[in-house]
């Protein structure tokens, strides 16, 4: 990131402040296809797609050197079962049954990869049918469980990734996943966790994506207020069950080919179908561009929990604390952990900021995108943290366990920004 791009981004967010919540908009009408890596810069992606929060597809030229595309795929373009068995056969993987609905998702079981591949081969031999159902390996943390060296190279466009930076710092978890499954496997209608961005690369096979821009999902709710499970099901078009459908535009439809990489923006609901036997690498990620979306989503999640248990508000001791516990069990994070997330990323950026004045920070260190990215990150954290500290529900959270209190961290961020105005 250069200074001009940082200024462009800061002006963008100043404009958005007058129109929060942000990123509720109309469909761009089409999904751009980025063909040549040499003629497409980080700034091009940042200004053209990341900030405006619209999807794009990158050609297979962007991933042609990946080891996974070489070793995980046969010469005929099919999954290389022999290689996967030899290198990962004993790994225990999560597998969803696409033919069974459990609320708005699918039930999962865990099995060794070798058992799943045995099922997959039998499924193919059975003309893509099985009494066991249509099973889809989803959310396998291969980077956490094995060395990912050589499997892929993180594209520079997605290298400002706070979500995985945070979990790597804690050495607990990550949001890097492998999906693999036969023709006909699919993922029901959803938006990505925490309103994160995501990117997805087909190592082999083809996918069909149905993409809905933020806000469009409201017109898809049924008469009880629930979001759909399958937007391709015939019953979905029942106007009595879905009375707002006439206000929804058709989704953007993308057919993603082998090797291609799709950027899925923050808050875009989507449904995905495998058109062939497919393996994909997928990352969820958050950074300064969608941090406010994440914070807005978390406030909505807490509000929903509070409404569900409102009848016990006056009789349940520590009702507000219980709401935070319920929220974490449902959403994977609560306000305390969100502050922990902000604090760890902020402290890492403040450490890098100290190096800027002494010219110790080289381009590519820390966030991966140089000093201007560090300044941008600090500014985005400061803006969101300023909203967090005045939130009445956050003020009820016990932050005494943290060595650095939220108000003190916010002041540090503001002081550093003031000192770096000339950078």
Buried (B, 14 or more C-beta within 10 A) or exposed (E): BBEEBBEBBBEBBEEBEEEEBBBBBEBBEEBBEBEEBEEBEBEEBBBBBBBBBBBBBBBBBBBEEBEBBBBBBEEEEBBBBEBBBEBBBEBEBBBBBBBEEEEEBBEBEEBBBBBBBBBBEEBBEEEEEBEEBBBBBBBBBBBBEEEBEEBBEBBBBBBBBBBBBBBBEEEEBBBBBBBBBBBBBBBBBBBBBBBBBBBBBBBBBBBBBBBBBBBBBEBBBBEEEEBBBBBBEEEBEEEEBBEEBEEBEEBBEBEBBBBBBBBBBBBBBBBBBBBBBBBBBBBBBBBBBBBBBBBBBBBEBBEBBBEEEEEEEEEEEEBBBBBBEBBBEEBEBBBBBBBBBBBBBBBBBBEBBEBBEEEEBEEEBBBBBBBBBBBBBBBBBBBBBBBBBEBEBBEBBEBEEBEEBBEEBBEBBBEBBEEBEEE
